[in-house]
Amino acid sequence: MVMKKKEKILLDITNDKCPITFVKTKIALEKLKSNQYLNVYIKEGEALDGLPSSLKELGYQINNKIKINEDVFSLEISKKN
């Protein structure tokens, strides 16, 4: 069985505030193809606190959460299979 590597789609919402962070992320996720995942750059705070749980409720999966600098995190999100 050959595993194909998924293509990363980047979304930088570090300059956005709630609820725009959620709206932009949801739109980007809806456009994903089966061979893609979304990598979101998001600032620490309200948006980061609420976004993962909201997306999980909609059936998305948070695969990874990494702190990339002082106040910015990277979230790797995909559709559940």
WOGI-V740249 format. One record per backbone hydrogen bond with DSSP energy under -1.0 kcal/mol. NH is the residue of the N-H (numbers start at 0). CO is the residue of the C=O. Records with the same first field share a line. If there is no record, write none. Layout:
NH=CO + CO
//
This chain:
6=34
8=36
10=38
12=40
15=12
19=16
20=16
22=18
23=19
24=20
25=21
26=22
27=23
28=24
29=25
30=26
31=28
35=32
36=6
37=76
38=8
39=74
40=10
41=72
43=70
48=44
49=45
50=46
53=49
54=50
55=51
56=52
58=55
59=54
60=77
62=75
63=75
65=73
67=71
68=71
72=41
73=65
74=39
75=63
76=37
77=60
79=58
//
